[in-house]
Amino acid sequence: MRAAFLLLALAGSLTLSPPAGAADRAALPAAVRQALKEAQLPPEALSVWIAPADGGRVRWAWNETVARNPASLTKLATTFAALEQLGPAWRWKTPVWLNGKLDAATGVLQGDVLIQGRGDPSLNLERLWLLVRRLQALGVREIQGDVLLDSSAFAPDPQSPADFDGEPWRAGNVRPDALLFNLKAHSLTLRPDPAAGVVRGTWDTPAWPAPEPAPLRAGPCTDARGALKANWVHRIHGVDEAPGPLRFTGAYPASCGEQVWPLADPEPAQANARLFDALWRQSGGKLTGWVRNAAAGAELTARAPALEHASPPLGEVVRDINKFSNNLMAEQLWLTLALQSGAATPISAQQAREHLHTWLRQRLEWDAPGWQLENGSGLARGSRLSAQQIGQLLQAAWASPVMPEFVASLPLAGEDGTLRRNPERFGPVRARAHLKTGSLRDVVAVAGYMHGKNGQRWVVVALIQHDRAQSGRGVLDAVLRGLG
């Protein structure tokens, strides 16, 4: 989820200090009141909480105890909890067993290979290819059996990718899986071919054939995805076919040049098997059986695995989650926390929810009712936190031993992640604020740390929840400009 915020000025101390919890409209700074008026938003839609990062008197608060949907600010709770509970150097480990006799001379395994998922969200195309190579380095060249993929550590997710916003092809809507290859998504590179009058697409994975070319059109590049829509499912005589080669409707603006679109796999239940099979054969491996989903037996998993494929350190994974607001990776981490706590498997969303809630209540002493986090990413309609609670969380993270890794995971204003576009909009604040953004159709939010000119660090939280929230980005700008 992305939101763009214009940060024009930041100094060492706050000049705005209405009484905390002020309900009087006149207590809002004139610039904020004007921004609300221009956005046609009532003051009651805004919550603000600003205080020194290292504690001390709250300098400005407005509707700070009102519980609102935090959107992707939820990831602040998930990642802070993970860094404290597991440690920045902790790694996921994906075990692999050989269930059969391996002939070292021929490389033939008379039996099955079993890969057991433990929640690792970092098994992208490159790391999955490395897993294949490590398996072959054990001497396995031909598997005269099946490759079994075990996702039983997490309970099956009851939701479909289309449930949240009706867009099943969005990569951010993929549902969690204990064994997750390449986020069950594909990157489609679109390259215009002006001589042929078409745009051609190529995939980053070998699991799907190239899409059919689509026509080019003239005109500005204002909305490439709106002008050219992708569809996996084909219809003949009103009946849906099984997914096949990607087809497009519309035309691609030639002025858009080369673009990369992430798209969710159209058959998520088979995505892991299809990709592993393609990579195994592409790497020269042979397979007489199938790659299929199956739970491991207790007798097999009681033995030491033939290899364990480790993820990057958690500190690196958390940076990917927060800087790019990756929903699926956050959900994987959220479920992993419950798994690593020793909860009974398969881990359900309810177990993950209870685990994070318990930790937040104990760590931050959140005893007041009215708050909840439905999941670990913020892609939810029913989650509620107040600006004050988010601010308290950020202060606790600042005082924590994991503070360096946590702060470094947040997008740097005008430099990277969700805040990298149009860096000139940040003016003197560029590279001086680490801010997490959040956005849903009725929510815009920003929270993080700002560095003042005198060296003071501030925690700032600003949220708007309203049907017209998307028009309120200028209000958040005005709040942040008030820090001058």
C-alpha positions in Angstrom: 0.0 0.0 0.0 1.4 3.3 -0.9 0.7 6.9 0.0 2.6 10.1 -1.1 3.2 12.8 1.4 4.7 16.2 0.7 7.1 17.0 3.6 8.3 20.6 3.1 9.9 21.6 6.4 11.3 20.1 9.6 13.0 21.9 12.4 14.2 21.1 15.9 11.1 21.8 17.9 7.4 21.8 17.5 5.6 25.2 17.4 2.1 23.6 17.4 0.9 22.6 20.9 -2.8 22.5 21.3 -4.0 20.7 24.4 -3.8 17.0 24.2 -7.1 15.5 23.1 -8.5 18.8 22.0 -12.0 18.5 20.6 -12.4 22.2 19.8 -12.0 22.9 16.1 -10.2 26.2 16.9 -7.4 24.2 18.5 -6.3 22.9 15.2 -3.6 25.0 13.5 -4.9 27.2 10.7 -3.0 25.4 8.0 -4.5 22.0 9.0 -8.0 23.5 9.3 -7.6 25.0 5.8 -6.4 21.7 4.4 -9.4 19.9 5.9 -11.7 22.4 4.4 -10.2 22.0 0.9 -10.4 18.2 1.2 -14.0 18.5 2.4 -13.2 16.5 5.5 -14.5 17.1 9.0 -11.9 17.6 11.8 -13.3 14.5 13.5 -11.8 12.4 10.7 -8.3 13.3 11.7 -6.1 11.9 14.5 -2.6 13.2 15.4 -0.1 12.2 18.0 3.4 13.8 18.1 6.0 13.4 20.9 9.7 13.0 21.4 11.0 9.6 20.4 12.7 9.0 23.7 9.6 9.9 25.8 8.6 13.1 27.5 5.6 15.4 27.1 3.3 14.9 24.2 3.6 18.0 22.1 0.5 17.8 20.0 -2.5 15.4 20.1 -5.8 15.5 18.3 -8.4 12.8 18.6 -5.5 10.7 19.7 -7.6 8.1 21.5 -10.1 7.5 18.7 -9.6 3.9 17.4 -9.2 4.0 13.6 -8.2 1.5 10.9 -4.4 1.7 10.8 -4.2 0.1 7.3 -0.5 -0.8 6.7 0.7 0.9 9.9 -0.3 -2.6 11.3 3.0 -3.8 9.9 4.8 -1.7 12.6 3.3 -3.9 15.3 4.0 -7.2 13.4 7.6 -6.4 12.6 8.5 -4.9 16.0 7.0 -7.9 17.7 9.0 -10.2 15.4 12.3 -8.4 16.0 11.9 -8.5 19.7 10.6 -12.1 20.0 12.9 -13.8 17.4 15.8 -11.4 17.1 17.2 -9.6 14.0 19.5 -12.6 13.2 16.9 -15.3 13.3 16.2 -17.2 10.1 13.4 -19.4 8.8 14.6 -22.9 7.9 12.9 -25.1 5.3 13.8 -28.7 5.8 14.2 -31.2 2.9 14.1 -35.0 3.4 15.1 -37.8 1.0 12.7 -40.7 1.6 14.3 -43.5 -0.3 17.6 -45.0 -1.5 20.0 -42.7 -3.4 22.4 -44.4 -5.8 25.5 -42.2 -5.6 26.9 -43.5 -8.8 23.9 -42.7 -11.0 22.2 -39.9 -9.0 18.9 -41.9 -9.0 16.7 -41.5 -5.9 14.4 -44.5 -5.6 11.8 -42.7 -3.5 10.4 -39.3 -2.8 11.7 -35.8 -1.9 9.8 -34.0 0.8 10.0 -30.2 1.3 8.3 -28.9 4.5 7.3 -25.3 4.7 7.7 -23.4 8.0 6.5 -20.0 6.8 9.5 -18.6 5.0 8.3 -15.6 2.8 11.7 -15.2 1.2 11.7 -18.3 -1.1 11.7 -16.1 -4.2 12.8 -17.3 -7.7 16.5 -17.0 -7.0 16.4 -18.7 -3.6 14.2 -21.5 -4.9 16.6 -22.0 -7.7 19.4 -22.3 -5.0 17.3 -24.8 -3.1 17.1 -26.9 -6.3 20.9 -26.6 -6.8 21.5 -27.7 -3.2 19.3 -30.7 -3.7 21.3 -31.7 -6.8 24.5 -31.1 -4.9 23.5 -33.9 -2.6 23.8 -36.1 -5.7 20.2 -36.3 -6.7 19.8 -36.2 -10.5 16.7 -38.3 -11.0 13.8 -38.7 -8.7 12.0 -42.0 -9.3 9.1 -41.0 -7.1 7.3 -37.8 -6.2 8.3 -34.4 -4.8 6.0 -33.8 -1.9 5.3 -30.2 -0.8 4.2 -30.0 2.9 2.2 -26.8 3.8 0.6 -28.3 6.9 2.2 -25.9 9.4 -0.4 -23.3 8.6 -4.1 -24.0 8.5 -5.7 -23.6 5.0 -6.8 -20.0 4.5 -10.5 -19.7 4.1 -10.3 -16.5 2.1 -9.8 -16.1 -1.6 -7.5 -13.6 -3.3 -10.6 -11.7 -4.5 -12.3 -11.3 -1.2 -10.8 -8.0 -0.1 -11.2 -5.9 -3.2 -12.5 -8.1 -6.0 -9.1 -8.2 -7.7 -7.8 -11.8 -7.7 -4.8 -11.0 -9.9 -3.2 -8.5 -7.6 0.0 -9.9 -6.1 -0.8 -8.2 -2.8 -3.9 -10.3 -2.5 -2.2 -13.7 -2.5 -3.1 -15.7 0.7 -0.5 -17.1 3.1 0.9 -20.6 2.8 3.4 -22.3 5.1 5.3 -23.3 1.9 5.4 -20.3 -0.3 7.4 -20.2 -3.6 8.0 -16.8 -5.2 5.1 -15.3 -3.3 2.8 -17.3 -5.7 3.2 -14.5 -8.1 4.9 -13.7 -11.4 6.6 -10.5 -12.7 5.4 -9.7 -16.3 7.8 -7.5 -18.2 6.0 -5.5 -21.0 8.1 -4.3 -23.9 6.6 -2.2 -26.7 7.5 -3.3 -30.3 6.6 -0.2 -32.3 7.7 -1.8 -35.6 5.1 -4.6 -35.1 2.6 -2.3 -33.4 2.3 -4.5 -30.4 3.5 -4.9 -26.8 5.1 -8.2 -25.9 5.3 -9.8 -22.5 7.7 -12.1 -20.9 7.6 -13.8 -17.5 10.3 -14.0 -14.8 9.4 -17.7 -14.2 9.3 -20.7 -16.6 5.9 -21.8 -15.2 3.7 -20.1 -17.8 3.9 -19.5 -21.5 4.4 -16.0 -22.9 1.2 -14.0 -23.1 -0.4 -13.1 -26.4 0.8 -9.8 -27.9 -1.5 -6.8 -27.4 -1.9 -3.7 -29.6 -0.1 -0.4 -29.0 -1.8 2.9 -29.0 -0.7 6.5 -29.2 -1.2 9.0 -26.4 0.3 9.9 -23.0 1.1 7.3 -20.4 -1.5 8.1 -17.8 -2.9 4.8 -16.8 -1.2 1.8 -18.4 -3.0 -0.8 -16.3 -6.4 0.8 -17.0 -5.7 1.0 -20.7 -4.4 -2.6 -20.9 -6.2 -5.1 -18.6 -4.9 -8.6 -18.0 -7.1 -11.7 -17.7 -6.0 -15.2 -17.1 -9.4 -16.9 -17.4 -10.9 -17.1 -20.9 -14.6 -17.5 -21.7 -16.1 -19.4 -24.6 -19.8 -19.3 -25.2 -20.2 -17.7 -21.7 -18.4 -20.5 -19.9 -15.1 -19.9 -18.0 -12.2 -22.0 -19.2 -9.3 -23.0 -17.0 -6.5 -20.4 -16.8 -4.3 -20.5 -19.9 -1.9 -18.0 -21.6 -2.5 -14.5 -20.3 -4.7 -12.4 -22.6 -5.3 -8.7 -22.7 -8.1 -6.4 -23.5 -7.5 -2.8 -24.5 -4.3 -1.3 -25.9 -1.0 -0.4 -24.3 0.2 3.2 -24.5 3.5 3.1 -26.4 4.7 6.1 -24.5 4.7 4.0 -21.3 7.8 2.2 -22.5 9.0 -0.9 -20.6 7.1 -1.8 -17.4 7.1 -4.7 -15.0 3.7 -5.8 -13.6 3.5 -8.3 -10.6 0.5 -10.6 -11.0 -0.8 -13.3 -8.7 -0.7 -16.9 -10.0 -4.2 -17.8 -11.3 -4.1 -21.2 -9.8 -2.6 -20.6 -6.3 -3.2 -24.2 -5.0 -0.9 -25.5 -7.8 1.5 -22.6 -8.0 4.3 -24.2 -5.9 4.2 -27.5 -7.7 4.2 -26.0 -11.1 7.1 -23.7 -10.4 9.3 -26.3 -8.7 8.7 -28.8 -11.5 9.7 -26.2 -14.1 12.9 -25.2 -12.2 13.9 -28.9 -11.5 13.6 -29.8 -15.1 15.2 -26.6 -16.3 18.2 -27.4 -14.1 18.7 -30.8 -15.7 16.8 -32.9 -13.1 14.6 -35.8 -14.0 11.3 -36.7 -12.4 9.3 -39.8 -13.1 6.5 -38.9 -10.6 4.7 -35.7 -9.8 5.2 -32.6 -7.7 2.2 -32.6 -5.4 0.9 -31.3 -2.1 1.1 -33.8 0.7 1.7 -33.7 4.5 4.8 -35.4 5.8 4.5 -38.4 8.1 5.8 -38.3 11.6 8.2 -41.1 11.0 9.9 -39.2 8.2 10.1 -35.8 10.0 11.5 -37.5 13.1 14.7 -38.1 11.2 17.2 -35.4 10.5 16.6 -33.7 7.2 19.0 -34.1 4.3 19.3 -30.3 4.2 17.8 -27.1 5.7 17.4 -24.1 3.4 17.8 -21.0 5.5 16.3 -17.6 4.8 18.1 -14.3 5.0 18.2 -12.8 8.6 14.9 -11.5 9.9 16.3 -8.0 9.9 16.6 -8.1 6.1 13.2 -9.6 5.6 11.6 -7.0 7.9 13.1 -4.3 5.6 11.4 -5.8 2.6 8.1 -5.9 4.5 8.1 -2.3 5.7 9.9 -0.5 2.9 7.7 -2.0 0.2 4.6 -2.6 2.4 4.5 -6.3 1.4 1.2 -7.7 2.7 1.8 -11.3 2.1 5.3 -11.3 3.7 3.7 -9.6 6.7 1.0 -12.2 7.0 3.7 -15.0 6.8 5.6 -13.4 9.6 2.4 -12.9 11.7 1.6 -16.6 11.4 5.3 -17.6 12.0 5.3 -15.8 15.4 2.5 -18.1 16.6 4.3 -21.1 15.1 7.6 -20.2 16.8 5.8 -19.7 20.1 5.0 -23.4 20.2 1.3 -23.2 19.5 -0.3 -26.3 18.2 -0.2 -26.8 14.4 -1.7 -26.1 12.0 -1.5 -22.4 12.9 -4.7 -20.5 12.2 -5.4 -16.8 11.8 -7.1 -16.8 15.2 -4.0 -18.3 16.9 -1.8 -15.6 15.2 -4.2 -12.9 16.2 -4.3 -14.0 19.8 -0.5 -14.3 20.0 0.1 -10.8 18.7 -2.7 -9.3 20.9 -1.2 -10.9 24.0 2.2 -9.6 23.3 1.0 -6.1 22.6 -1.0 -6.1 25.8 1.9 -7.2 27.9 4.7 -5.3 26.1 2.8 -2.0 25.8 0.3 -2.4 28.6 -2.7 -1.9 26.3 -5.5 -2.7 28.7 -8.2 -0.4 27.3 -10.9 -2.0 25.1 -11.7 -1.0 21.6 -8.5 -2.0 19.7 -7.8 -5.0 17.6 -5.7 -6.2 14.7 -7.4 -8.6 12.4 -4.2 -9.7 10.7 -0.5 -8.9 10.4 -0.6 -6.7 7.3 -3.4 -4.2 7.6 -5.3 -5.5 4.6 -8.4 -5.6 6.8 -11.6 -3.6 7.4 -12.0 -4.3 11.1 -8.6 -3.5 12.6 -8.5 -0.6 15.0 -5.7 1.3 16.8 -5.5 4.8 18.0 -2.9 7.4 17.1 -1.7 7.3 20.7 -1.2 3.6 20.6 0.8 3.7 17.4 2.9 6.5 18.9 3.5 4.5 22.1 4.6 1.5 20.0 7.0 3.7 18.1 8.4 5.0 21.4 8.8 1.5 22.7 10.6 0.5 19.6 13.0 3.5 19.9 13.9 2.3 23.4 14.4 -1.3 22.3 17.7 -3.1 21.6 16.2 -3.8 18.1 15.7 -0.1 17.4 18.4 0.1 14.6 16.9 -2.7 12.6 13.4 -1.5 13.1 14.0 2.1 12.1 16.1 1.1 9.2 13.2 -1.0 7.9 11.0 2.1 7.4 11.0 3.9 4.0 13.4 6.8 4.0 11.7 10.0 2.8 12.4 10.6 -0.9 14.9 7.8 -1.1 13.5 4.3 -1.1 10.5 2.0 -0.7 7.0 3.5 -0.8 8.5 7.0 -0.5 11.0 6.9 -3.3 8.8 8.5 -6.0 9.0 12.3 -6.7 11.8 12.9 -4.2 11.8 16.6 -4.8 8.5 16.9 -2.9 10.2 16.2 0.4 12.4 19.3 0.2 14.7 19.7 3.2 13.2 16.6 4.9 14.5 14.3 2.2 16.5 11.5 3.8 15.7 12.9 7.3 12.5 11.0 8.1 11.8 7.3 8.3 8.0 6.9 7.7 5.6 4.0 7.2 2.6 4.8 5.1 -0.8 3.3 5.0 -3.7 3.5 2.5 -7.1 1.9 2.0 -10.0 3.3 0.1 -11.2 5.1 3.3 -7.9 5.5 5.1 -4.6 7.4 4.6 -2.0 7.4 7.3 1.6 8.0 8.1 3.7 7.2 11.1 7.4 7.1 12.0 10.4 9.1 13.1 11.6 12.6 12.0 15.0 14.0 12.7 15.0 17.7 13.8 17.7 20.2 12.9 18.9 20.3 16.5 19.2 16.5 16.6 15.8 15.9 18.3 14.0 12.8 17.1 10.2 13.0 17.0 7.6 10.3 16.7 4.8 11.5 14.5 1.5 9.7 13.8 -1.3 11.1 11.6 -4.4 9.1 10.4 -7.5 10.0 8.5 -10.5 7.6 8.3 -13.4 8.8 6.2 -15.2 8.0 2.9 -13.2 10.9 1.4 -9.9 10.0 3.0 -8.1 9.7 -0.3 -8.6 13.5 -0.8 -6.9 14.1 2.6 -3.2 13.7 1.7 -2.8 17.4 1.9 -4.1 17.4 5.4 -1.3 15.0 6.4 1.1 17.3 4.6 -0.1 20.2 6.6 0.4 18.3 9.9 3.9 17.5 8.9 4.7 21.0 7.7 3.6 22.1 11.2 6.7 20.5 12.6 8.7 23.5 11.4 
